[in-house]
Structures are given as structure tokens and as C-alpha cells.
Amino acid sequence: AKEFFMLAARYTGGRIVIGWEPRGDWHEHRDTLEDIICGVGVIHVVDPFRRKPVVCSGQKILYLRLHGIGGREVNYKYKYTDEDLRRLVWIVRGYIDEYTFKEVYIMFNNVYMGEDAQRFRDIARAEGLEVL
């Protein structure tokens, strides 16, 4: 994986930000993830309801991808509750405060993605987060 990302970074000349959402048991090998991600400057993409991202020194962007809560690794039919979305605001605010990210991207990867994203936007704004 490290060689692939090094080649990709070289090919793009550093003009493109690369994110990686490793699947399988990668999360059980955090030291290896840190070596790869921080070694080549890739953004670690995670579902924040399942695990914490590897964050590297100087990283300014956080990318979160939500696959639904409960059961298996993905639950595309899950519809987030307002309480879930308030918890997500709390999680995002914590990451911003701890790591001083300049930008946070959130991808709702579920059947209700449009509706859930709009509700999150409204809740986040009401909680004082700047949302575009």
C-alpha cells in the first residue's frame, strides 16, 4: 500500500489530496497504518462511529465517511437519528479542537444520504459549526 500511495503522490505532483479508507482488518494494525498514512501524507478516511482516524502532524483536512450504525461494517439502510447527528457534531467539534483542522468533509454513504446530510447541516449550524 505504501508503495502505491508514494507512486500516486509522485504522479500527481502533490496537487491532489489522497484519502484512503482501508477495509478488512487494517484497523487492527494501527502502527502500520500510521507508517503508511503519515509516511506518504494520505488522509485516513474512517466512519467516526466505528473508529478514530490516524491523524498526522500538520494535517489540515479530515474526511469522514458514514456507512450506518449497527451490526456489520456497513449498514446502508440505516437512517441516522437526530441524536446520532448531534453526537456526530460533538465528534467533529472534538477533532477540530484537538487537531485544528481547517476543513472537515463528511460523506453520508447510506440510502438516506441526502436527507441525513441536510438534517446534519441544520443541527450542526444550530450547534455553532460553520457548514457550507
C-alpha positions as CSV (number, residue, x, y, z in Angstrom):
1,A,0.0,0.0,0.0
2,K,2.8,2.4,0.9
3,E,4.5,2.0,-2.5
4,F,1.2,2.6,-4.3
5,F,0.5,5.8,-2.4
6,M,4.1,7.0,-3.0
7,L,3.7,6.4,-6.7
8,A,0.3,8.2,-6.7
9,A,1.7,11.2,-4.9
10,R,4.6,11.3,-7.3
11,Y,2.3,11.0,-10.3
12,T,0.0,13.8,-9.1
13,G,2.9,16.0,-8.1
14,G,1.2,16.7,-4.7
15,R,-1.6,18.7,-6.4
16,I,-4.3,16.2,-5.3
17,V,-5.2,15.2,-1.8
18,I,-5.5,11.5,-1.5
19,G,-7.7,9.7,1.1
20,W,-7.7,6.1,2.0
21,E,-10.5,4.1,3.7
22,P,-8.8,0.8,4.4
23,R,-11.2,-2.1,4.8
24,G,-10.8,-5.5,6.4
25,D,-8.6,-5.9,9.4
26,W,-6.3,-2.9,8.8
27,H,-7.7,-1.1,11.9
28,E,-6.1,-3.9,13.9
29,H,-2.7,-2.8,12.7
30,R,-2.6,0.9,13.8
31,D,1.2,1.2,13.8
32,T,1.3,0.0,10.2
33,L,-1.5,2.4,9.2
34,E,0.4,5.3,10.9
35,D,3.5,4.4,9.0
36,I,1.7,4.3,5.6
37,I,-0.6,7.3,6.1
38,C,1.9,9.7,7.7
39,G,4.8,8.4,5.6
40,V,3.1,9.4,2.4
41,G,0.7,12.1,3.5
42,V,-2.6,10.2,2.8
43,I,-5.7,11.2,4.7
44,H,-7.1,8.3,6.8
45,V,-10.8,8.1,5.9
46,V,-13.0,6.5,8.7
47,D,-16.5,6.1,9.9
48,P,-16.2,8.1,13.2
49,F,-19.0,6.0,14.8
50,R,-16.7,2.9,14.4
51,R,-13.1,4.1,14.9
52,K,-10.7,7.1,15.2
53,P,-8.6,8.2,12.3
54,V,-4.9,8.3,12.2
55,V,-4.0,12.0,12.2
56,C,-0.6,13.1,11.0
57,S,1.4,16.2,12.0
58,G,0.3,19.2,10.0
59,Q,-2.8,17.6,8.6
60,K,-5.4,20.2,7.8
61,I,-8.2,18.1,6.3
62,L,-10.4,15.4,7.9
63,Y,-12.6,13.2,5.8
64,L,-15.3,11.1,7.4
65,R,-17.5,8.6,5.6
66,L,-20.6,7.3,7.3
67,H,-21.9,3.8,6.5
68,G,-24.7,3.4,9.0
69,I,-24.7,2.3,12.6
70,G,-25.2,-1.2,13.9
71,G,-24.3,-4.7,13.0
72,R,-21.8,-5.1,10.3
73,E,-19.2,-2.8,8.9
74,V,-21.8,-1.2,6.6
75,N,-25.5,-0.7,7.1
76,Y,-26.6,1.3,4.1
77,K,-30.3,1.2,5.1
78,Y,-29.6,2.9,8.4
79,K,-31.3,6.3,8.9
80,Y,-29.4,8.5,11.3
81,T,-31.4,9.8,14.2
82,D,-31.2,13.4,15.4
83,E,-29.3,12.1,18.5
84,D,-26.8,10.3,16.2
85,L,-26.3,13.6,14.3
86,R,-25.8,15.6,17.5
87,R,-23.2,13.0,18.5
88,L,-21.5,13.5,15.1
89,V,-21.4,17.2,15.8
90,W,-19.7,16.5,19.1
91,I,-17.2,14.1,17.5
92,V,-16.4,16.6,14.7
93,R,-16.0,19.5,17.2
94,G,-13.7,17.4,19.2
95,Y,-11.5,16.6,16.2
96,I,-11.4,20.3,15.2
97,D,-10.4,21.4,18.7
98,E,-7.8,18.7,19.2
99,Y,-6.2,18.9,15.7
100,T,-7.1,22.3,14.4
101,F,-8.4,21.0,11.1
102,K,-9.1,23.7,8.5
103,E,-11.7,21.6,6.6
104,V,-13.8,18.6,7.5
105,Y,-15.7,16.6,4.8
106,I,-18.5,14.2,5.7
107,M,-19.9,11.7,3.2
108,F,-23.1,10.0,4.2
109,N,-22.9,6.7,2.4
110,N,-26.4,5.3,3.0
111,V,-29.8,5.1,1.4
112,Y,-30.9,8.3,3.2
113,M,-27.8,10.3,2.5
114,G,-29.4,13.4,1.1
115,E,-31.9,13.7,3.9
116,D,-29.4,12.8,6.6
117,A,-26.8,15.3,5.3
118,Q,-29.4,18.1,5.3
119,R,-30.5,17.3,8.8
120,F,-26.9,17.2,9.9
121,R,-26.2,20.5,8.3
122,D,-29.2,22.1,10.2
123,I,-28.2,20.5,13.5
124,A,-24.5,21.4,13.1
125,R,-25.4,25.1,12.3
126,A,-27.7,25.2,15.3
127,E,-24.8,23.9,17.4
128,G,-22.5,26.7,16.1
129,L,-20.4,24.8,13.5
130,E,-19.8,26.6,10.2
131,V,-21.3,24.4,7.5
132,L,-21.3,25.0,3.8
